[in-house]
Amino acid sequence: EPEVIVEPEDTISTKELPVNLYAPNNVVFLIDVSVSMKQKGRLDLLKSSMIELLNGLRTIDKLAIVTYASSTDVILESEFVTNKAKITELIQDLEAGGYTAGGKGIKKAYQVARANFIEEGNNQVIIATDGAFNLDKGDKGILNDVEANFKKGVTISVVGVKNEKWTIKSMTDIAETGGGHYLHIESFAQAKPILMNEIKTNSRKK
């Protein structure tokens, strides 16, 4: 008789995200990998936090990773979280270098989020950066993009990674315009609940 393989039930439900309480997630991480993210252990802190978050996601959740510095790159095309080992390796391999071009990164992250939209799910871009966005000059069109995508059902939150106080205003402007939150992380202990709580807030079933 052929062996019957039963999928463990907890693949569609994790301790953090019971399926009866939380809708499916379509999360796009937009990661600043410019040279300043090398400093103060910022990128290492972020990578540890993302891997911790990954462990709480379910097979019904989709995840994509886009990076931006001198160029914008899709490191992980949006896919269901079925191979955590592969995704963990991709996160661990992230390296910082180059200058920051945030506007292009945001456009790409929204494209990925919209292409993988989950009806009645949580469709969310999470930016992680240590720097400000130049909303008055080079990145002026960002807020228009953010507002338009919020109206289409994609929210955006901004995680400041060991960022300076002067960067907070532009990060907050983006998050508030996009229906999300500004979050600040300084340590792993602090980051661990912050990222998961942000996804829980957005995906909790009404």
C-alpha positions as CSV (number, residue, x, y, z in Angstrom):
1,E,0.0,0.0,0.0
2,P,1.3,3.5,-0.9
3,E,2.3,5.5,2.1
4,V,-0.1,8.4,2.8
5,I,1.7,11.6,3.7
6,V,-0.4,13.9,5.8
7,E,0.6,17.5,5.8
8,P,1.0,18.8,9.3
9,E,-1.8,21.1,10.1
10,D,0.4,23.8,11.5
11,T,1.7,24.7,8.1
12,I,-1.3,26.9,7.5
13,S,-1.4,28.1,11.1
14,T,1.5,29.1,13.3
15,K,1.5,30.0,17.0
16,E,2.0,33.7,16.0
17,L,-0.7,33.6,13.2
18,P,-3.6,31.2,13.8
19,V,-5.4,30.9,10.5
20,N,-8.8,31.5,12.1
21,L,-7.7,34.9,13.4
22,Y,-5.4,36.2,10.7
23,A,-6.0,36.6,6.9
24,P,-3.3,35.6,4.4
25,N,-0.4,38.0,4.0
26,N,1.2,39.3,0.9
27,V,4.3,41.0,2.3
28,V,7.0,42.8,0.3
29,F,10.1,43.7,2.2
30,L,12.0,46.6,0.7
31,I,15.5,46.6,2.1
32,D,17.9,49.5,2.0
33,V,21.3,48.0,1.3
34,S,23.2,51.3,0.8
35,V,26.6,51.6,2.4
36,S,25.4,53.2,5.6
37,M,23.4,50.0,6.5
38,K,26.8,48.4,7.1
39,Q,27.5,50.7,10.0
40,K,26.4,50.1,13.6
41,G,25.4,46.5,12.7
42,R,22.2,47.8,11.1
43,L,21.9,45.2,8.3
44,D,22.8,42.3,10.6
45,L,20.1,43.5,13.1
46,L,17.6,43.6,10.3
47,K,18.5,40.2,8.9
48,S,18.2,38.6,12.3
49,S,14.8,40.3,12.7
50,M,13.5,39.2,9.3
51,I,14.5,35.6,9.9
52,E,12.7,35.6,13.2
53,L,9.6,37.0,11.5
54,L,9.9,34.4,8.7
55,N,9.6,31.6,11.3
56,G,6.1,32.9,12.3
57,L,4.8,33.1,8.7
58,R,2.5,30.3,7.2
59,T,2.4,28.5,3.9
60,I,-0.7,30.7,3.0
61,D,1.5,33.8,3.4
62,K,3.4,35.3,0.4
63,L,6.8,37.0,0.9
64,A,9.0,39.0,-1.6
65,I,12.3,40.8,-0.9
66,V,13.4,43.8,-2.9
67,T,16.6,45.6,-2.2
68,Y,17.7,49.1,-3.2
69,A,21.0,51.0,-3.2
70,S,22.5,52.3,-6.4
71,S,20.1,49.9,-8.2
72,T,16.9,48.1,-7.3
73,D,16.9,44.3,-7.3
74,V,14.2,41.7,-6.7
75,I,16.1,39.1,-4.5
76,L,13.0,36.9,-3.9
77,E,10.1,37.0,-6.3
78,S,6.8,36.8,-4.3
79,E,6.2,33.2,-3.3
80,F,4.3,31.3,-0.7
81,V,6.4,30.6,2.4
82,T,6.9,26.9,1.9
83,N,10.7,26.8,1.8
84,K,11.9,28.7,4.9
85,A,15.5,27.4,4.6
86,K,15.9,28.8,1.1
87,I,14.4,32.2,2.1
88,T,16.6,32.3,5.2
89,E,19.7,31.8,3.1
90,L,18.7,34.6,0.8
91,I,18.3,36.9,3.8
92,Q,21.6,35.9,5.2
93,D,23.4,36.6,1.9
94,L,22.2,40.3,1.8
95,E,25.2,42.7,1.7
96,A,25.3,46.5,1.8
97,G,27.1,48.9,-0.5
98,G,26.3,51.8,-2.8
99,Y,24.3,55.0,-2.5
100,T,20.6,55.2,-1.9
101,A,17.9,55.6,-4.5
102,G,14.8,55.1,-2.5
103,G,12.1,56.3,-4.9
104,K,12.8,53.6,-7.5
105,G,12.8,50.9,-4.8
106,I,9.4,51.9,-3.6
107,K,8.0,51.8,-7.1
108,K,9.3,48.3,-7.6
109,A,8.0,47.1,-4.3
110,Y,4.5,48.3,-5.1
111,Q,4.7,46.6,-8.5
112,V,5.5,43.3,-6.8
113,A,2.8,43.8,-4.2
114,R,0.1,44.6,-6.7
115,A,1.1,41.7,-9.0
116,N,0.6,39.3,-6.1
117,F,-2.5,40.9,-4.6
118,I,-4.5,38.7,-2.2
119,E,-8.2,39.7,-2.2
120,E,-9.4,40.1,1.5
121,G,-5.8,39.5,2.6
122,N,-3.1,41.8,4.0
123,N,-1.2,43.4,1.1
124,Q,1.7,45.3,2.7
125,V,5.1,46.8,1.8
126,I,7.6,47.1,4.7
127,I,10.5,49.4,4.0
128,A,13.6,49.0,6.3
129,T,16.1,51.8,6.1
130,D,18.4,54.0,8.3
131,G,18.0,57.1,6.0
132,A,15.6,59.8,5.2
133,F,13.6,60.2,1.9
134,N,14.1,63.4,0.1
135,L,10.4,64.2,-0.2
136,D,10.9,67.9,-1.2
137,K,13.3,67.3,-4.2
138,G,14.4,64.1,-5.8
139,D,11.7,61.8,-4.2
140,K,8.8,64.3,-4.5
141,G,6.6,61.8,-6.4
142,I,6.9,59.2,-3.7
143,L,4.0,60.4,-1.6
144,N,1.7,60.5,-4.7
145,D,2.7,56.8,-5.4
146,V,2.1,55.9,-1.7
147,E,-1.3,57.5,-1.6
148,A,-2.4,55.9,-4.9
149,N,-1.3,52.4,-3.8
150,F,-3.1,52.8,-0.5
151,K,-6.3,53.5,-2.4
152,K,-5.7,50.3,-4.3
153,G,-5.4,48.3,-1.1
154,V,-1.6,48.1,-0.5
155,T,-0.4,49.6,2.8
156,I,3.2,50.6,3.6
157,S,5.1,50.8,6.9
158,V,8.6,52.1,7.5
159,V,11.1,50.5,9.8
160,G,13.9,52.9,10.9
161,V,16.9,50.7,11.7
162,K,19.1,52.6,14.3
163,N,18.2,55.7,12.4
164,E,19.0,59.3,13.4
165,K,16.2,61.6,14.7
166,W,16.2,63.9,11.7
167,T,15.2,61.0,9.4
168,I,12.0,60.3,11.3
169,K,9.7,62.9,9.7
170,S,10.0,61.7,6.1
171,M,9.6,58.1,7.3
172,T,6.5,59.0,9.2
173,D,5.1,61.0,6.3
174,I,5.4,57.9,4.0
175,A,3.9,55.5,6.6
176,E,0.9,57.8,7.5
177,T,0.1,58.5,3.8
178,G,0.2,54.8,3.0
179,G,-2.0,53.6,5.8
180,G,0.8,52.0,7.8
181,H,3.1,52.9,10.8
182,Y,6.6,54.2,11.4
183,L,8.5,51.7,13.6
184,H,11.9,52.1,15.1
185,I,14.4,49.3,16.0
186,E,17.6,49.6,18.0
187,S,18.1,46.0,19.2
188,F,17.1,42.4,18.3
189,A,15.1,42.0,21.5
190,Q,13.0,45.0,20.5
191,A,12.8,44.2,16.8
192,K,11.5,40.7,17.3
193,P,7.9,41.6,18.5
194,I,7.7,44.8,16.5
195,L,7.8,43.3,13.0
196,M,5.4,40.4,13.8
197,N,3.0,42.8,15.6
198,E,2.9,45.1,12.5
199,I,1.9,42.2,10.3
200,K,-0.7,41.0,12.9
201,T,-2.2,44.5,13.1
202,N,-2.8,44.5,9.4
203,S,-3.9,40.9,8.9
204,R,-6.2,40.5,11.8
205,K,-9.6,39.4,10.5
206,K,-12.3,42.0,11.1
